[in-house]
Amino acid sequence: MTKEGDIKKTKIVFLILNKLPGPMRRNRHVLYLILSLFILSSSFLSFPSETIILSSANSVREDKFNLLLITIDTLRADRLSCYSPAHVKTPNIDSLASKGVLFTRAFAHTTTTLPSHTNILLGTTPLFHGVHDNINFNIKEKFLTLAEHLKEKGYSTGAFVGASPLDSRFGLDQGFDVYDDDFLPVGAPKLTSGERKGEIVVNNALKWLKGQQGLWFLWIHLFDPHYPYEPPEPFLTQYRDKTYDGEVAYIDFILGKLFQYIQVNKLFEKTKVIFTSDHGESLGEHGEPTHGTFAYNSTLWIPLIITIPKIKPNKVSQFVSHIDIFPTVCEALGIEAPSFLQGVSLMPLIRGENWPTRLLYFESLEAYYNFGWAPLRGYINGKEKFIDSPIPELYELSLDFGENNNLANDKNLGKYKENLNKITKRHSNPDKINARNKLDKNTLEKLRSLGYIGNPTAPKKEIFTEEDDVKTLFPLYNKAVDAYKHREKGEIDKGISLLEQFINEEKRIDFAYVFLAKLYKEKGKNKEALKALQEGLEQHPISYEILSVYTEYLMELDQYDIIISILTSRYFPQMEQDPEFWSMLGLAYLKKGNIEDSIMAFEKAVSVDDEYVDALFNLGSIYLSIFLRTKGQNELQKALRNLKKAIEIDPSYAKAYNSLGVAYFQAGDWDNAIYCWEKTVQLSSEFEKANYYLGLMYLSKGRKDKALLFFEKYVAKFYNSLSIEEKNKLDAFILKAKEKK
């Protein structure tokens, strides 16, 4: 065979590998089989020595480079002094920019954390991979990530992320040897907010980096500029009136430690660095305090800095986007790019070349998925920006980058809608990927603690009008939020007055009723709180937020019949995904003595979230109570199983330890009963009766010293509240414990 034929066959190998589905491409046995079929052919055996040969994935050539990807959450480009000196001095990031190419017009495709990082690491838009928001989405295993692609080429891969929107459960851990997402400090409650300071992330990343011998790909994600803005000292004092800027200054300081290590160890000479953010922050522009609702440049415009050894530093003003990062990495590292990538390599621009203007797709769908408001989608073409919504927007970016002059009313928007349809069709996945995912209670609580509030699966309309537009509804939502914020100033009465006035004039914001009810409750006006929620549910019969708060308040007031009536007479799609709904119903049935329906409800809660500790505890306790009445061994085993699992998930759950101690005692396992009761009294002072049980157990074992210790603890707390008979019995046990052996 000719030399050209051999090269053609080599390209066929690469083509076949590239066309394989993700799981097959990641299966070494499949790869070896394909390669063997070609290697064993006689023509391939005669492959000339001077032609290109397939290299082993683990071979390292001298011209190979490492890759460092740094993503800063919620970072506006204009807060870096290499972009604009007006706000924050960022000398360390500026130093990185001075070594590489700074893109002055880079854009995200989405305005929330998980979708944007998915765009970066998959090289496709949400239209292709299906991840549109932080809540209730995850990345399907079938997609090839940048980490998987580099791992196949012999790279060690490590990721160190700063907050729960990038928890490994969402799927971005695919391809990483190490995915460090331990957001909770040792001993922290399970529902602690899922974020950690940048210093911890960088320190962990450096520990990993110091252990690398061959090629590596390191991704570092810092969450600090995200709301709430709480920079540590001295940045809090220096930026007291501009705490967002203080967070930016802090991450620049922390990155200085990383860059110093790279500089001292001469890794800049062997490493290609990409620095960017997932999205920006509005900081009040266009009436948006943070991000995720609108799709203006305050949240879509991002910093992008790429450093490549021996490449001349430069600035590039052409419009680029997140999905261009993956193909750029491939060309920069000299590896083939997967065929599914939707972006283009930026290497021509880095080399000083030009290219034609492209349409850049974007969307902002947090309000659509969480509130049921109209979706926002659009595109940027370098000069103009079109935002499609019931109230469309069109901006001339060369004259109005801040998007203050909407030109849509003066234009025929037909061609703009047609362009959007074309790019939407071009980027859409023909397989119609459904990346929706049930979100467990703990993750949802963590996301809400970071400001991601809303209904997990808000019902959505098919047709939207101007009344559904985010520009119509978001100012109203903000007005209700501002009224509620008077609570933070201790002005609860003023907040109540403003919310009452707001609801009297405007009834479209369901959260207004929730805010009003919460303020009433703080004033001890439970009747008024329930009335506000009742009215809210009448106005918003599909508002799951109102329903959740309403049933919570009814539970606190022991209104079990009403809870059962409401929860069994209405249907919400969210019910199927919300373990709290079923747990609330289970508690109401339990309080009414309906054990059978209570068990069914708690079992449903556990089927939705198998780590929902409260439901597991309640199931265990119910089965234990049934055993104590019937002595059925099957119920005892179910009690043990559920209580043990609750403790495995939350080792600080004192109530579960107490009940498990009773279950072990009934099972004749005294050693485990003692262990559980000792854990109970260590963790909480609420279950002092456990001291009494421990005294009895140790007395029966002949450990009188230990028995006396626990009896005395019980006496100190409860003796005066005991009946005469109980006192006499306890006194007798204490005397026996004091007897000499």
N, C-alpha and C positions, 0 to 999 in steps of 0.2 A: 504494500500500500504506500502511496505517496506521503510525503511530509504533511501536505495540506489535508489529506484524508485523516491522518492521525490527529491533527489539531481539531478538525471538525468533530471527530469522535470524542475528544476531550471536552469540547463545548457541549456535546450531547449529554455527557455525564452531568455536567453542571446544570444543564437545562432540566434534566430529569429530577435531580435532587431539589432544584428550586421549585418545581411544580408539585412535588409531593405534598399531601396534607401535613399540617403541623405535627400531629402525633407521630406519623410515619417518619417525618424528617428528623424527629428527635429520637428515633429508635435506632441504636447503633447496629442491631442485627440486620435491619432493612438496608441501611447504608452499606454495610459490608457485602450483603448479597448483590446489590446493584454493581458495586465496584468490582466484585469478583467476576461477574458475568462478562465485564469488559476486559479485565486483566487476563482472563483465561483464553480469550480469543487469540488466534495466531497472529492476527494483524497487530494487536496491541502488544504482544510479546516482542515484536520487531520494532517497537517504538524507538526512533533514533535518539541517541543520548543527548544531542544538542537541542532537542525540542523541549517545550514546556511540559513538566511532569506534575501530576497531582501531588501536592505536598500533604504530609500528615497534619492532622488538626493540632497536634501537640508540638510540631516543630517550630522553633523560634528563630527567625532570621534577624540579622543585625538591623535591618531597616524597619522592623516592626515597632509599633508604638502602643503605649497604654492609652486608655481613655478615661477621663474624669468628667463626669456630668454633674453639674451643680444646679439645682432648682430651688429658688427662693419663693416661698409661698406669698402671694398677695403683694408682690413688689412692683411698684410703679417705676417705669423707666426714668421718669424725670426726678426721682429721689436719689439717683446716683449722680455724683458730681461729674462723672465722665460724660453724662448726658446733659445735665443742667447743674450749674454751680450754685443755683439760687437757694437750695434747701439744706442738704446734708453733705458734709465732707466724707467721702468714702475712699480714702487713700489706697486701701488694699485692693478693692475692686477696680479702682482706676489703674493701679499698677498692672493688673491682669489685662485690662483693655489696652494699655500701652504696648503690650507684647503681641496683640492679635488684631483681629478685625471686629470692629464694632458696627452692628447693624442698627441704623437709626430708625428704621420702620419695620420692625418685626411685630407679628400679631399672633395672639392666641385664637383658637377656633371656638373656645368655650370660656365661661366665666366662673367655673368652679373647679375645685382641686382634682378630684378623681378623673373626670373626663379629660382635662388638659394633660395630665400626666399619661393617660392612656393614649392620647393623640401623639405625644412625644415618643413613647416607648413602643408603639405599634406602627407609627408612621402613616396612620390613616385618621380620617375624621370620624365623629360619632355616627355619621350616616352609614359607615362601613362596619365599625365594631360594636355599635349599639349602646355605648355607655354615655348617657346624656346628663347625668346628675350624680351627686354624691350618695344620695339616699336610694336604696333599693336597686342598685345596679352592680354587676361584677363582670370581669373580663372572662370571656369564654376560653377554655383551655386550648381550643383548636387554633387560636391565633398565635403566630410566632412573634415573640417580643425581641427587642434589641438585645436583651441579656441572653436569651436563648441562642440568637444568631451568633453573638460573639463567643458564647461558651462552646459552640460547635467548632469555632476556629481556634480553640485552645486557650481562651482567656479565662482566668479566675474572675468570678463576678461577685461583687458585694454591694448591698444597698443598705443605707442607713437613713431612715425617714423619721420625721419629727411629729407626726400627728395621725390620729385615727382615720381620717378620710383615706389614707393610704395603707391602712391595715392589710396584712397579707390575705385576709379572708376575701378581699375584693379581686385578687388574682394577679396583681402586678409583681408578685414574688416569682412568677414563672421564669426560670432560667438563672436565678441567683443562687450561688452556693451559700451565701449568708444574706438573710433578709432581716435586718434588725429593726423590729417595730415594737419593742418593749417600752410602752409609754408610761407604765405605772411604776412608781418607786416601790421598793420592797416594803411589804406590809400595808400598802395603800388599799382602800376599799375598792371593790370591783368596778364601781361606777364612777371612780375618779375620772376627771376630765382627761381625754386621750390626747395629750400633747406633752412635749418636753422641750427644755431650752436647747438652743443651738449648741451651746458648749458641750452638752452631753452627747449630742449626735456627732459632732466633730471629733471628740475624744474617742468615741467608740470606733469611728471610721479610721482614725489614725492607728489604733491598736491593730485593726485588720490590715491596714496598708503596710505596716512595719513587718508583717509576717509573710508578705508576698515575695516570691522568688522569680516567677516568670511574668508573662503578660497579664495585665489585669484591667478590668473595667469596674470603676467605682462610681456609684451614684450617691450623692449626698443631697438630702432634702431638708431645708430649714423652714420651720413654720412660724417663726417669731413675729413677722410683720402682720400676721393675721389678727383680726379683732378677737378678744380685747387687747388693747395695746398696753402692755405692762413691761417695759424694758427694765432690766436690773440697774442698780447703781453702777457707775455714776451717770449713766445715760438718762435715768429717770429725772434726776435733778437738772441736768444740762438741757433736757428737752421737755420740761415740765408742762409747757403749754402746747407741745406738739409731740405727743407720745408715740405717734406712728413713726415720725422721723427718728425718734429715739430708738425704736426697734430696728430701723434700717442701719443706724450707726452701730448698734450692738452686733448685728450680723456681719457687718464689715469688719469689726474688731475680731470676732470669732474666726472669720475666714482668714484673717491675718496669720493666725496660728497654723492653719492648714497650709497656706502658701509659703510660710517660713520653712516648714518641714520639707515641702517640695523643692524649695530653692536650695536649702542646705544640702539636700541629698541629690541635687542636680537632676531631679526628675522632670523639670520643665523641658529638658532636652530630649526626653524620651516619651513625653506625654502630650496628647492632644486634649485640650480643655474646652468644654462647652458650658457657658454660664447663661442661665435664663431664669425667668419666673413662669409660674403657671398662668397667672393673670394679674391684673392690677388691682387698684382700690379706688373707689370714687371719691371718698373723703368729702361727701356732700355735693359734689358736682351733679347736676341734673336732678337734684333732690334725692340722690341715693347715698346713704351713709357709708355703706361698705361695698359689696359686690354681689353678683349672682342674679340680679333682677333685670337690669338694662344691658344693652350691648354697645355702649359708647366706648370711645377710645380710652377713657380713664380706666377701664377694666380690660379692654382687649389689647391695647398697646403694651408691649413687654420689652424688657431689655434682652439683647442677645449678643454675646461676646464669644468669639471662637478663636482660640490660640493654637497655632500649628508651628512647630519648630521650623525655623528658617523661612517662614512666610513673612513678607513685609507687612508691618502694621498699617492699618488703613481704616477708613470709614466707608460704609456702603449704605446708600440711601434708597435702593430699590426695595419694594415691598416683598417680605418673606414671611414664613409662618412656621409653626411648630412641626408640622408634618414634613418639613424639609430637613429636620435634624437627622432622622434615621438614614436617608440616602446620602446625606453629607458625610456622616460617620463612615459609611461603607466605602465611599470613594477616598476619603482621607486616609483610611486604614488599608486601602488596597484590597478589599474583599468584595465579592459580588453582592449586589443588592437584590433582595427578594422582589419578585415580580409584582406583588400586590401593593407595594408602596405607592401612596398617592401624591407625595411631595416630590421635589426635585433636589438634586445635589446643589449645594451652594458653592461648591469648589470653583466653578467658573467666575462667580462674583468675587470670591476670595483672591483669585488670581488676577483680578482687575478687568475681567470681561463683562459684557452686558448680555441681557436676554430680554425677550418681549414681556410685556406686562401680562400677568395672569389674574384670574378671578380667585380670590381667597374666600372660602366659605366660612361663616361663623353662625353660632346660635347661642341663645341664652334661654334655657328651659326650666330653670329651678321653679319659677312661679307657675309654670304650666303643669309640672308634675306634682307640685306640693300644694298649690292653691286652686288649680283648675282654671287659671287665667289664660288669656290668649298667648300662643307661643311667639317668640321672636327669632327670626332667621334672616340672614342676609348675606351680602358679599361685599368685598372691597376690590376695586380694580386698579388701584394706584392713584387715580384722580378722584373717583367718586366712591361713595359708600351708600349702599341701599339697605334699608332695614324694612323687612316685610312684616306688617302687623295690621290689625284693623285700622290703625292710624299710621299709614306708612311714613317713612322718613328718607330723605335723600340729602346728602351733604357733598359739597365740593371741598375735598380734603386739602388741596393745595392752598386754599384760601381760608378754610374754616376747619382746622384740625380739631378744635374743641367742640365742634358740632353744635353751634348756637343758632344757625340759620337753616331751617328746614325748607328745602326747595321742592318738596314733593307736590305741593299744591299748584306749582307753576309748570309741571312737567307731565307729559304723557308717560305713565309708568309701565306701559305694555312691554317695552323692550327690557326693562329692568326685571319685571316678573318672569319674562321668558328666559333671561340670563340665569336667574336664580333657579328656575326649573331645570335648566340644562346642567348646571353644576351640581344640583341636588341629585339628578339622575346619574351623572357621571361618578359621583362619590358613593352612591348607595350600593349596598351589598346585595347581589342577586339572590343570596340565600335568605334574606330577610331575617337577620339575626335578632333574637330576643334576649337581651342581656339583663332583663329584670330579675331581681333576686329578693327573696324574703329576708328582711333585716331583723336580726334578733334584738331583744329588748335592750341589752347592755350597749350594743353598738349604736342603736338609735339614741340612747340617753347621752352617750359620749358626743355624738354629732350635734345633738341639741345643745349640749354644754358649750360647744364651740360656735354657736349662733345659727346652726342649720335647723330652723324650726319649720313646722308645717305638717300637713297631713301626709303620712307615708305613701298613700296611693290615692290622691284626691281625684274624684270623678271628673272627667273632662268632656266638654262639649264637642260636637262635630262642627258646628258653625259658630263663629265668634263675631261679635259686633264691637263698635267703639266702646261700649260700656264694659267690655271684657278686656280691653287693652291695658297693659301694665301702666301706661302713662296716665290712664284714668284712675286705676285702682290703687296703685302704689302710693300716691300722695295721700289718699284717704287712710291707707294702712299706717303710714307714717304719722298722721295726725292722731290716730288712736294710740300708737306707741308713745308719742310725745305726752299725751294726757296721762298714760299709765306711769311714765317716768317720774311724775310728781311724787310717787311713792318713795323714790330714792332720796328725795329732799325732805321726807317726813310730812309732805303735804297731801295726805290721803284724801281729805275732804275735797280739796281742790281737784284732785284727779277724778274723784267720783262725779263732781259737778260737770267737769268737762266731758267725761264719757257719757253721762246722761244726756247732755246737750247734743253730743255727736250722734248718738243713737237715735235721738228724736228727729234729727235732720237727715241722717244717712244710715241705712240699714244693710248695706252690701258687704260690710267687713265683719266676718264672723268672729274674728279675734277681739273686736271691741266688746262683745258680750262677755267673753272670757275674762278680759282685763277688768271690766266693771265688777263681775262676780268676785274676782280675787280681792279687789279693794274692799268690797262690802264685807267679805269674810274676815279681812284683817281688822275691820271695825267691830267684829262680832255680830254683824247683821246677816245671820245665816238665812233668814227668811227672804230678805231682799236679794241675796246672792242666788238662791234657788230660782227666784222669780225671773231674774235677769237671764239665767241659763235656759229656763223654760221658754221665754220669749225669743231667745236666740235660736233655739232649736225649731221653733215655729217658723222663723224667718229663713233659717238655713237647715232644712230637714236632712241634708246630706253632709252637714259639718261634723266630721268625726272628732274634731278638737273640742267642740262644745259638748258633744256626747260624752267624751272621756272625762272632762272636768265635772260635768253634771253628775255622772254616776259616782265619781270619787267623793263629791260632797255628800251625796245621798248615803253612801256607805258610812261616812263619818257620823252621820245623824241617824244611823240604824234604820234607814228607810228601805228595808230589804224587799218588800213587796213591790215597791215602785221600781226598784232596780231590775228585778226579774221581769216585770211587765214591759219596761222600756227595751231591755236588751233582747227579749224574745219576740217583740212585736215589730222590730225594725231590722232591715238588712242593709249593711254597709259592706262594700267590697273589702275594706280594710280589716273587717272582722277575721277573715280567713288568715291574715298574716299577723295579727296582734295578740300575743299571748296574754297581755294584760286584760283584754276584753274577757277572755275565757276565765281567767283567774278571778276577776271581779264577779262574774256570774257564779263561779264555783263557791266563792265566799258567801254570796247572798243565799244560795241554796243551802249551804252548810248552816248558816245562822237560822234558817227556817226549819232545819232538821231534815231536809230532803237529801239524804246521804247519797242515794243512787245517782241523782242528777248532778250533785256536787262532784262526785268522782268523775263522771263523764266530762264535765267542764274542765276540771283540772288536768285530766288526761289529754284533752284537746290542747290546752295551753302548753303542755310538755311536748306534744307532737309538733307544734309550731316552733317552739324553742326548747330544745332538749337540755339547755343550760339555765332555764328559768328557775332559780333556786326557791323562790317563794312557792311556786306551784308544786315543786318536788317536795318541799317541806310539808305543805298542806296535804298532799297525797299520802305521804308517810304517816302523818299524824292521824289522818282518817282511818287508814288501815290498822294502825296501832290501837285506836279506840275500838274498832270492830273486833280485833283479836281479844282485847281485854274483856269484851262482853261475850264473845262466842268461843274463844280459845281455838279458833281456826288457824292451823299452821300456815296455810296459804297466805292469809292476811298478814301474819307476822313476817313472812319472808318478803312480801311486798313492802311492808313498812321499813324493814331493814334496807332493802334495795334503794328505795327512794330517799331515805334519810342519809344514807352513805353517799349517794351521788350528790345531794345538796351540799354536803361538807367537802367533797372532792372539788366542787366548783368554787365554793366560798369557805375556806378554812377558818374564817372568823365568825361563822354563823353559830352563835352561842345557843340559840333556841333549838337548832337542829341537833346539836350535840346533846342537849338535855333530853330531848325525846329519844334520840338514838340510845342514850344510856338506859332509859326505861326498856326499850326494845331488846337490847342485849341482856339486861337483867332477866326479862321474861324468857329469853332463849337459853338461859343458864350460862351465859358467857360472862362471868363476873369480872374477869380481868378487863375486857373491853368496856364493860359498863363503868368500871372505876375510871378508866382512861377518859371516857366521854364526859363523865360528871366532873372530873378534875379540869378538863378543858373548859367546861361550862363556867365554872366559878372563876377560872383565870380570865376568861374573855368578858364576863359580864357580872354585875352585882344584882341583876334583875332576877336571877334564878337561885336565890339563897337556899331553897329547899334541897338543892343538890348537895349542899353541905350535910344535911341530915341523912340523905341516902349514903353518902360517902362514909359518914360515921358508922352507919349500920353495916356497910360492907366490910370496912376494916375491922370492926368489932367481931364480925363473924369469922374473919380470917385470923383473929388473935392478935392483930396489930393495934393494941389498946392505945398506944401513944398517938398514932395517927387518927384513930377513932375519936379520941378526946379532943384533938386539935379541931376537927371538923364540927363536932358537937358544940364546942364553945363558940365557934364562929356563928353557928345557927342560933344559939342562945342569945348572943349579943344583938342579933337583928330581930328575932321573932318571939322571944320567950313571953313578953308581956301580952302579945296578941293571941296566945294559945289558950285553949280551954283548960280547965282544971285537970281533966282526964289526960289531955295531951301533955300537960306539964308533968304530971306524975309519971307517965310513960317515958318521957325524955329524961327526967331525973334518974329513973331507974337505969337507963342505958348509960348515963354519965357515971353513976356510981360503979357500975360494972366495969367501965373503961378505966376507972381509977384504982380498981382492985389490983393488988400486987399479984404477979404471976406465981 
